[in-house]
Each structure stands twice: as C-alpha cells, then as structure tokens.
C-alpha cells in the first residue's frame, strides 16, 4: 500500500471513530466532540488479552483501519469515501457470525 492511500484510509478511520464516539454520548456532548479532541476521549488501552492472546480493542482507530482494508479487499469497486460506520459494523458482524 502506498503512502497516499494509507493517509486516506487513516483519515477515513478517524472520521468513523468520531462517528462511533458520538453514538455513545448524548447529543449535547456529541456536539462538543471534534476531530481534534476525539483522541483524548477514546479508550487509553488499545489492546486486551484473552486466553493468552493479545487482541486489538474494537473501534480503536487501528482496528477501524484494518476493517477498512478488509472491506476494500473484499470489494475492489468500493470507494473509500463510501465506507462508513454501518459498513464497518456489517463487516464485523459478517466475520463474527
């Protein structure tokens, strides 16, 4: 993956993380969350252990980037700007079921 594509995926992952974070709080608090301060509100632990295996926390920006990459691999005609929170959740549920 080249640098330009990585930067676009990273930006889209931040937007999706911001969208997810706004769903967790009330509408008044959601209006205060911006792209600049959403990192401070994200969980500080990015990994968790389960049965001697380390996993990345769901909805962490790195996890969202990996989900975006999986979506782009599974459907090459999918545009990056069309990927949103619903598609990431759909992709997660697809692998869990």
C-alpha positions in Angstrom: 0.0 0.0 0.0 1.4 3.4 -0.9 1.6 6.4 1.4 -1.2 8.3 -0.3 -3.7 5.5 0.1 -2.6 4.9 3.7 -3.2 8.6 4.6 -6.7 8.5 3.0 -7.6 5.3 4.9 -6.2 6.8 8.2 -8.3 9.9 7.7 -11.5 7.9 7.0 -10.8 5.7 10.1 -10.6 8.9 12.2 -13.9 10.0 10.8 -15.5 6.7 11.5 -14.1 6.7 15.1 -15.5 10.1 15.6 -18.9 9.0 14.3 -18.8 6.0 16.7 -17.8 8.1 19.6 -20.7 10.4 19.0 -23.2 7.5 19.2 -22.0 6.7 22.8 -22.8 10.1 24.3 -25.8 12.5 24.4 -26.5 14.9 21.6 -25.3 17.8 23.7 -21.9 16.2 24.4 -21.7 14.9 20.8 -21.7 18.5 19.6 -18.6 19.2 21.6 -16.6 16.3 20.1 -14.4 17.3 17.2 -11.8 15.7 15.1 -9.1 17.4 17.1 -10.2 16.3 20.6 -11.7 12.9 19.9 -8.4 11.1 20.5 -8.4 12.3 24.2 -11.9 10.7 24.6 -11.0 7.3 23.1 -10.1 4.5 25.5 -6.5 4.6 26.5 -5.9 0.8 26.2 -5.6 -0.3 22.6 -5.1 -4.0 23.3 -6.6 -6.6 25.5 -5.6 -10.2 26.4 -7.9 -13.2 26.2 -6.7 -16.7 26.8 -3.0 -15.8 26.3 -3.7 -14.0 23.0 -3.5 -10.2 22.6 -6.3 -8.6 20.5 -6.7 -5.0 19.4 -9.7 -3.2 21.0 -12.8 -2.9 18.8 -13.4 0.6 17.4 -9.8 1.7 18.1 -8.6 3.7 15.0 -6.1 0.9 14.1 -8.9 -1.7 14.3 -11.1 0.5 12.1 -8.2 0.9 9.6 -7.9 -2.9 9.4 -11.7 -3.2 8.8 -11.5 -0.7 6.0 -8.7 -2.6 4.4 -10.7 -5.8 4.6 -13.7 -4.1 3.0 -11.6 -2.8 0.2 -10.0 -6.2 -0.4 -13.4 -7.9 -0.5 -15.0 -5.4 -2.8 -12.4 -3.6 -5.0 -15.0 -1.4 -6.6 -16.0 0.1 -3.3 -14.9 3.7 -2.9 -13.1 4.8 0.3 -15.5 7.7 0.8 -18.5 5.3 0.8 -17.2 3.4 3.8 -18.9 4.5 7.0 -19.7 3.2 10.5 -22.5 0.9 9.2 -20.3 -0.8 6.7 -17.6 -1.4 9.3 -20.2 -2.8 11.7 -21.6 -5.0 8.9 -18.1 -6.3 8.2 -17.5 -7.1 11.9 -20.8 -9.0 12.2 -20.0 -10.9 9.0 -16.9 -12.3 10.5 -18.4 -13.0 13.9 -21.4 -14.9 12.6 
